[in-house]
Every structure is written in structure tokens, then in C-alpha cells.
Amino acid sequence: MNVKVLLLMVLLSGGTVLMAQDNVVTALKREANRNIKRDNDTSTTWNWKRGGLMSFNLAQGSLSNWAAGGDNFSLTVNGYFNYFIYYKKNRHGWDNNIDINLGYIQSTSQGSRKNDDRFDYLSKYGYKMDTVGKWFLTALFNFRTQFFDGYTYSNNIGNYTSSLLSPGYFILSAGFDYKPDTKLSVFLSPITSRWIVMANKTLSEKGGYGVPKGAHSYNEIGAFATLNYNTVIAKNINYKGRVDLFSNYQHQPQNVDLFMTNLFSFKINRYFSATYTLDLIYDDDVRLFGPTKDAPGLQSKSLVGIGFLKPINIKRR
């Protein structure tokens, strides 16, 4: 990622601060001149919104005396779970979101291995700064890791590269959250702390993911931005996406790390749908995939499936 992206993040952050300050000054002038009356912000009622999505895809294939060749047997299972809890009270808001992806593939030639594994928790607390509820002074926490051991394969030989909390990413950030509507949220922070954890001793001794050999964690300070978007593209077609950008002030800030996830769901009937997921990751400290393993590269993962899809009922109180 080049320096233009970093400059854009800094400019956006600076502009956000100026706009937020202007909103605060305008609000103070309005409050100073208005008549005294009962403030609705004294209400003690909490508004809660809960919901989510579950999907399960299964694909199986078998061959017998097939002249064109191929695996005699293959089985692919993929699951996705999302759950969110949103709280609002007066000027306060708290958004919590969990995403879990798990996938498994079994074939005659390659044996069994996972093809998807992610746990992602995002939490944001915001204080409304304007009267229309679009700008929030916000604190953000994000935790991302996986459940099971991961391997990269060369000539069908596995190389142990990852495990639970190896790596694990923890982000703690303060900034401004812009929410023009219920579909879009843009969070910008000029100061963010990111911890990369390598809990597994074997992987720690190898080093990687930006963590020095033998160390179990490494801290980075930088700028951070995240965009979340949910929408109905057309009848029975939904989209859910997220983009994270992080620039490390301490080491090559022009090389911006990217994490992007996309989910398209195409509803067939009440319980079945087709899904397409596309994940993209660029991390300047991950050098596992090049021919010489000494240069970073763009990681991509795409999955297509048809299976069970069930929205989790939304509740309010």
C-alpha cells in the first residue's frame, strides 16, 4: 500500500477533527440561545437491537471409473455465523458485532484440511456530538484470530504457520465515527494501538507476522480507519462488507495494512440461499507466500456455496 493512501487517511482524520469541532461550537451557540426546557437526554430508557445471520453450505462429489480424471471423493463444508447487539441511550451508543467463519475440505488426493477459519469481534462506544446523530466521539476495540492450526502447502506437504492466538490481533483506538444512515459507518483515528500476539511457543520461535523471534507479542502505534457497510442491493440480494486500514508510524508508515471482507447472499427461498464471500488481506509483515518468502503479498480467499441460510430474529426493548 503506498504513501497516497496514508496521506488520504491523515487528511480525512484532520478534516474529521475540524468538522467535529465546528459541530460542537455550533451546538454550544444553539444551546446558549435556546429557552430552557426539559431535556430528552435525561431519559433512562435503553434501546436495544439484536440480530444476526447463520449459513451452512455443503458440497460433495464422487467419481468412479471416470476417464477425465479427478478425485474419487470430495466433501466441502462451510459455516458462517454473525451476531450483533446495538445499544442506544440518549447521546450514547454501543455497537457489538461478532463474525465466525469455519470451513473444512476432504478429498482423496489431498486428505483433510481447513479452508476457512476466523473469529472477529468488533466493539465501538460512541458519544453523539451533533444534534442530527451523524458524528460520534468513539472508542473502538477489535479482536481477530482463528480457532485451529493452520498450514500452507507445497507439494502437498504442510508447513505449520498459525494457530489460536498465533497470530491474534488486538486493536484499541480513539477517534471519530461518521454514521450518515443505518447502512454505513466510517471510523477514523489518528492514534491507534495494535498488539500482535504469538502465544504458541513453536510459532513464536519461528517469528513472523511482525513479531520478533522468541517474543510473544509486539505493539504498534499508528493511524487506523474502518468502514462498515450493509445494504440490500436488490430483492433477495444482500451485501455486508468491511474494510480496515492501518499505518504503523514506527515502521514504513507508507505500507498500509489492509483487511477486507465481503459477503453477498442471494436468497432462493425462506431457508436456502447462495452465498459468495471474498476476503483480502495485505500485511507488510506477513511474508509466507512469495517464492523466496522475503516479500509481502496480497492474500485472497473466495468461497461460493449454496445451502441453509437463516436470519436471527431481531429484538428490541
PEBELMO-V276248 format. One record per pair of residues at least 24 apart in sequence whose C-alpha atoms are under 10 Angstrom apart, sorted by sequence separation. I is the first residue (numbers start at 1). J is the second residue. D is the distance in whole Angstrom. If there is no record, write none. Layout:
{{I,J,D} {I,J,D}}
This chain:
{{55,79,6} {56,80,7} {78,102,6} {79,103,6} {97,121,6} {98,122,7} {119,143,8} {120,144,4} {121,145,9} {144,168,6} {145,169,6} {170,194,6} {171,195,6} {194,218,8} {195,219,4} {196,220,8} {222,246,7} {223,247,5} {224,248,9} {239,263,6} {240,264,7} {257,281,8} {258,282,5} {259,283,8} {277,301,8} {278,302,4} {279,303,9} {54,79,8} {55,80,5} {56,81,9} {77,102,8} {78,103,4} {79,104,9} {96,121,7} {97,122,5} {98,123,9} {119,144,6} {120,145,7} {143,168,7} {144,169,5} {145,170,9} {169,194,7} {170,195,5} {171,196,9} {194,219,6} {195,220,6} {221,246,9} {222,247,5} {223,248,7} {238,263,8} {239,264,5} {240,265,9} {257,282,5} {258,283,6} {277,302,5} {278,303,7} {54,80,6} {55,81,7} {77,103,6} {78,104,6} {96,122,6} {97,123,6} {118,144,7} {119,145,5} {120,146,8} {143,169,6} {144,170,7} {169,195,6} {170,196,7} {193,219,7} {194,220,5} {195,221,9} {220,246,10} {221,247,8} {222,248,4} {223,249,7} {238,264,6} {239,265,7} {256,282,8} {257,283,5} {258,284,9} {276,302,7} {277,303,5} {278,304,9} {53,80,8} {54,81,5} {55,82,9} {76,103,7} {77,104,5} {78,105,9} {95,122,8} {96,123,4} {97,124,9} {118,145,6} {119,146,5} {142,169,8} {143,170,5} {144,171,9} {168,195,8} {169,196,5} {170,197,8} {193,220,6} {194,221,6} {220,247,9} {221,248,6} {222,249,5} {237,264,7} {238,265,5} {239,266,9} {255,282,9} {256,283,8} {257,284,6} {276,303,6} {277,304,7} {53,81,6} {54,82,6} {76,104,6} {77,105,6} {95,123,6} {96,124,7} {117,145,9} {118,146,5} {119,147,7} {142,170,6} {143,171,7} {167,195,10} {168,196,6} {169,197,6} {192,220,8} {193,221,5} {194,222,8} {220,248,6} {221,249,6} {222,250,8} {237,265,6} {238,266,7} {255,283,8} {256,284,8} {257,285,9} {275,303,8} {276,304,5} {277,305,9} {52,81,8} {53,82,5} {54,83,9} {75,104,8} {76,105,4} {77,106,9} {94,123,7} {95,124,5} {96,125,9} {117,146,6} {118,147,7} {141,170,7} {142,171,5} {143,172,9} {167,196,6} {168,197,5} {169,198,9} {192,221,6} {193,222,7} {194,223,10} {219,248,10} {220,249,8} {221,250,7} {222,251,9} {236,265,8} {237,266,5} {238,267,8} {255,284,7} {275,304,6} {276,305,7} {52,82,5} {53,83,7} {75,105,6} {76,106,6} {94,124,6} {95,125,6} {116,146,9} {117,147,7} {118,148,9} {141,171,6} {142,172,7} {166,196,8} {167,197,5} {168,198,7} {191,221,7} {192,222,5} {193,223,9} {194,224,10} {220,250,7} {221,251,9} {223,253,9} {236,266,6} {237,267,6} {255,285,10} {274,304,7} {275,305,5} {276,306,9} {51,82,8} {52,83,4} {53,84,9} {74,105,7} {75,106,5} {76,107,9} {93,124,8} {94,125,4} {95,126,8} {117,148,7} {140,171,8} {141,172,5} {142,173,9} {165,196,9} {166,197,6} {167,198,5} {168,199,8} {190,221,10} {191,222,6} {192,223,6} {193,224,9} {220,251,9} {222,253,8} {233,264,9} {235,266,9} {236,267,5} {237,268,10} {274,305,6} {275,306,6} {51,83,6} {52,84,6} {74,106,5} {75,107,6} {93,125,6} {94,126,6} {116,148,10} {117,149,9} {140,172,6} {141,173,7} {165,197,6} {166,198,4} {167,199,8} {190,222,7} {191,223,5} {192,224,6} {224,256,10} {226,258,10} {228,260,10} {230,262,10} {232,264,10} {234,266,9} {235,267,9} {236,268,8} {252,284,9} {273,305,8} {274,306,4} {275,307,8} {50,83,8} {51,84,6} {52,85,9} {73,106,8} {74,107,4} {75,108,10} {92,125,8} {93,126,5} {94,127,9} {117,150,9} {139,172,8} {140,173,5} {141,174,9} {164,197,10} {165,198,6} {166,199,6} {167,200,9} {189,222,9} {190,223,5} {191,224,7} {192,225,9} {223,256,9} {224,257,10} {225,258,10} {226,259,9} {227,260,9} {228,261,10} {229,262,10} {230,263,10} {232,265,10} {236,269,9} {273,306,6} {274,307,6} {275,308,10} {50,84,6} {51,85,7} {73,107,6} {74,108,7} {92,126,6} {93,127,6} {114,148,9} {116,150,10} {139,173,6} {140,174,6} {164,198,9} {165,199,6} {166,200,6} {189,223,6} {190,224,7} {222,256,10} {226,260,10} {272,306,7} {273,307,6} {274,308,9} {275,309,9} {49,84,8} {50,85,5} {51,86,9} {72,107,8} {73,108,6} {74,109,9} {91,126,8} {92,127,5} {93,128,8} {114,149,9} {115,150,9} {138,173,8} {139,174,4} {140,175,8} {163,198,9} {164,199,8} {165,200,7} {166,201,9} {188,223,8} {189,224,5} {190,225,9} {272,307,5} {273,308,6} {274,309,8} {49,85,6} {50,86,6} {71,107,7} {72,108,6} {73,109,9} {74,110,10} {76,112,10} {78,114,9} {80,116,10} {91,127,6} {92,128,6} {113,149,10} {114,150,8} {138,174,6} {139,175,6} {140,176,10} {162,198,9} {163,199,9} {164,200,8} {166,202,10} {167,203,9} {188,224,6} {189,225,6} {237,273,10} {239,275,10} {241,277,10} {243,279,10} {271,307,8} {272,308,5} {273,309,6} {48,85,7} {49,86,5} {50,87,9} {71,108,6} {72,109,8} {74,111,9} {75,112,9} {76,113,10} {77,114,9} {78,115,8} {79,116,9} {80,117,10} {84,121,10} {86,123,10} {88,125,10} {90,127,9} {91,128,5} {92,129,10} {113,150,9} {114,151,9} {137,174,8} {138,175,5} {139,176,8} {140,177,10} {163,200,7} {166,203,7} {167,204,9} {187,224,8} {188,225,5} {189,226,9} {236,273,9} {237,274,10} {238,275,10} {239,276,10} {240,277,10} {241,278,9} {242,279,10} {243,280,9} {244,281,10} {245,282,10} {246,283,9} {271,308,6} {272,309,5} {273,310,9} {48,86,6} {49,87,7} {70,108,9} {71,109,6} {74,112,10} {76,114,9} {77,115,9} {78,116,8} {79,117,10} {80,118,10} {81,119,10} {82,120,10} {83,121,10} {84,122,10} {85,123,10} {86,124,10} {87,125,9} {88,126,9} {89,127,10} {90,128,8} {91,129,8} {113,151,9} {137,175,6} {138,176,5} {139,177,9} {162,200,9} {166,204,8} {187,225,6} {188,226,7} {237,275,10} {239,277,10} {241,279,10} {243,281,10} {268,306,9} {270,308,9} {271,309,5} {272,310,8} {47,86,8} {48,87,5} {49,88,9} {70,109,9} {71,110,9} {76,115,9} {77,116,10} {78,117,10} {82,121,10} {84,123,10} {86,125,10} {88,127,10} {91,130,9} {136,175,9} {137,176,5} {138,177,6} {186,225,7} {187,226,5} {188,227,9} {261,300,10} {263,302,10} {267,306,10} {268,307,10} {269,308,10} {270,309,8} {271,310,6} {47,87,6} {48,88,7} {91,131,9} {136,176,6} {137,177,6} {138,178,10} {162,202,10} {163,203,8} {186,226,6} {187,227,6} {258,298,9} {259,299,10} {260,300,9} {261,301,9} {262,302,9} {263,303,10} {264,304,10} {265,305,10} {266,306,9} {268,308,10} {269,309,9} {270,310,8} {271,311,9} {46,87,7} {47,88,5} {48,89,9} {135,176,7} {136,177,5} {137,178,9} {161,202,10} {162,203,7} {167,208,9} {168,209,10} {185,226,8} {186,227,5} {187,228,9} {258,299,10} {261,302,10} {265,306,10} {267,308,10} {268,309,10} {270,311,10} {46,88,6} {47,89,6} {91,133,8} {135,177,6} {136,178,7} {160,202,9} {161,203,7} {162,204,10} {166,208,10} {167,209,7} {185,227,6} {186,228,7} {267,309,8} {45,88,9} {46,89,5} {47,90,9} {93,136,9} {134,177,8} {135,178,5} {136,179,8} {160,203,8} {166,209,9} {167,210,10} {184,227,7} {185,228,5} {186,229,9} {266,309,10} {45,89,7} {46,90,8} {92,136,9} {94,138,9} {102,146,9} {134,178,6} {135,179,6} {167,211,9} {184,228,6} {185,229,7} {265,309,9} {44,89,7} {45,90,8} {48,93,10} {52,97,9} {58,103,10} {60,105,10} {62,107,10} {91,136,9} {92,137,10} {93,138,9} {94,139,10} {95,140,10} {96,141,10} {97,142,10} {98,143,10} {99,144,9} {101,146,9} {102,147,9} {111,156,9} {113,158,10} {119,164,10} {133,178,9} {134,179,5} {135,180,8} {161,206,9} {183,228,8} {184,229,5} {185,230,9} {43,89,8} {44,90,8} {46,92,10} {47,93,9} {48,94,10} {49,95,10} {50,96,10} {51,97,10} {52,98,9} {53,99,9} {54,100,10} {55,101,10} {56,102,10} {57,103,9} {58,104,10} {59,105,9} {60,106,9} {61,107,9} {62,108,10} {92,138,10} {94,140,10} {96,142,10} {98,144,10} {100,146,9} {101,147,10} {102,148,10} {110,156,7} {118,164,10} {133,179,8} {134,180,5} {162,208,10} {183,229,5} {184,230,7} {42,89,10} {43,90,7} {46,93,10} {50,97,10} {52,99,9} {56,103,10} {58,105,10} {60,107,10} {100,147,10} {109,156,9} {110,157,10} {129,176,10} {133,180,8} {134,181,8} {140,187,9} {161,208,9} {162,209,10} {182,229,9} {183,230,5} {184,231,9} {41,89,8} {42,90,8} {126,174,10} {128,176,10} {132,180,9} {133,181,9} {139,187,10} {169,217,10} {171,219,10} {173,221,10} {175,223,10} {177,225,10} {182,230,8} {183,231,6} {41,90,5} {119,168,10} {120,169,9} {121,170,10} {122,171,9} {123,172,10} {124,173,9} {125,174,10} {126,175,9} {127,176,9} {128,177,9} {138,187,8} {140,189,9} {167,216,9} {168,217,9} {169,218,10} {170,219,9} {171,220,10} {172,221,10} {173,222,10} {175,224,9} {176,225,10} {177,226,9} {178,227,10} {179,228,10} {182,231,9} {183,232,9} {40,90,7} {41,91,7} {124,174,10} {126,176,8} {127,177,9} {128,178,10} {135,185,10} {137,187,10} {138,188,9} {139,189,9} {166,216,9} {167,217,9} {171,221,10} {173,223,9} {174,224,9} {175,225,9} {177,227,10} {41,92,10} {126,177,8} {134,185,9} {135,186,10} {136,187,9} {138,189,9} {143,194,10} {165,216,10} {166,217,10} {173,224,8} {125,177,10} {135,187,10} {140,192,9} {141,193,10} {142,194,9} {143,195,10} {144,196,10} {145,197,10} {172,224,10} {173,225,10} {194,246,9} {124,177,9} {141,194,10} {171,224,9} {192,246,9} {194,248,9} {192,247,9} {193,248,9} {186,242,10} {191,247,10} {192,248,9} {183,240,9} {184,241,10} {185,242,10} {186,243,10} {187,244,10} {188,245,10} {189,246,10} {190,247,10} {192,249,10} {184,242,10} {191,249,9} {124,187,10} {210,283,9} {209,283,8} {210,284,8} {211,285,9} {209,284,8} {210,285,5} {211,286,10} {209,285,5} {210,286,7} {208,285,7} {209,286,5} {210,287,9} {208,286,7} {209,287,8} {208,287,8} {209,288,9} {208,288,9} {27,129,8} {28,130,10} {27,130,7} {26,130,9} {27,131,7} {24,129,6} {25,130,10} {26,131,10} {23,129,7} {24,130,7} {23,130,6} {24,131,10} {21,129,9} {22,130,10} {23,131,9} {20,129,7} {20,130,8} {23,135,9} {20,135,7} {19,135,9} {20,136,8} {20,137,9} {16,135,9} {17,137,10} {161,288,8} {152,288,8} {152,289,9} {20,176,8} {17,175,9} {20,178,10} {16,175,9} {17,176,8} {16,176,7} {16,177,9} {13,175,8} {16,178,9} {13,176,8} {16,187,10} {17,188,10} {16,188,8} {17,189,10} {16,189,9} {17,190,10} {13,187,9} {14,188,9} {13,188,6} {14,189,9} {12,188,7} {13,189,6} {14,190,8} {12,189,9} {13,190,6} {10,188,9} {12,190,9} {13,191,10} {9,188,8} {10,189,9} {11,190,10} {9,189,9} {10,190,7} {9,190,8} {116,301,9} {115,301,9} {116,302,10} {115,302,10} {116,303,9} {115,303,9} {103,303,10} {13,223,9} {55,265,10} {13,224,9} {13,225,9} {10,223,8} {12,225,9} {9,223,8} {10,224,9} {9,224,8} {10,225,10} {57,272,10} {9,225,7} {55,271,9} {56,272,9} {57,273,9} {6,223,8} {55,272,9} {56,273,10} {57,274,9} {6,224,10} {55,273,9} {57,275,9} {55,274,10} {56,275,10} {55,275,9} {78,303,9} {78,304,10} {79,305,10} {78,305,8} {77,305,9} {78,306,10} {79,307,10} {83,311,10} {84,312,10} {76,305,10} {78,307,9} {79,308,9} {80,309,9} {81,310,10} {82,311,9} {83,312,8} {85,314,9} {87,316,10} {77,307,10} {79,309,10} {81,311,10} {82,312,9} {84,314,9} {85,315,10} {86,316,10} {87,317,10} {81,312,10} {85,316,10} {9,245,9} {9,246,9} {9,247,9} {6,245,9} {5,245,9} {6,246,9} {6,247,7} {5,247,9} {6,248,10} {1,245,10} {3,247,10} {1,247,9} {59,305,8} {6,253,7} {7,254,9} {9,256,10} {57,304,9} {58,305,7} {59,306,8} {6,254,6} {57,305,6} {58,306,7} {59,307,9} {3,252,9} {5,254,8} {6,255,8} {56,305,9} {57,306,6} {58,307,6} {2,252,10} {3,253,8} {4,254,8} {5,255,9} {6,256,7} {55,305,10} {56,306,8} {57,307,4} {58,308,9} {2,253,9} {3,254,4} {4,255,10} {5,256,7} {55,306,9} {56,307,6} {57,308,6} {1,253,9} {2,254,5} {3,255,7} {4,256,10} {55,307,7} {56,308,5} {57,309,9} {1,254,7} {2,255,6} {3,256,8} {55,308,5} {56,309,7} {1,255,5} {2,256,7} {54,308,8} {55,309,4} {56,310,9} {1,256,5} {54,309,6} {55,310,6} {1,257,7} {53,309,7} {54,310,5} {55,311,9} {1,258,8} {53,310,6} {54,311,6} {52,310,9} {53,311,4} {54,312,7} {52,311,6} {53,312,5} {51,311,8} {52,312,5} {53,313,9} {51,312,5} {52,313,7} {50,312,8} {51,313,5} {52,314,8} {50,313,8} {51,314,4} {50,314,5} {51,315,7} {49,314,7} {50,315,5} {51,316,10} {48,314,10} {49,315,6} {50,316,7} {48,315,7} {49,316,5} {50,317,10} {48,316,5} {49,317,7} {47,316,7} {48,317,5} {46,316,10} {47,317,6} {46,317,7} {45,317,9} {1,282,8} {1,283,9} {1,284,9}}
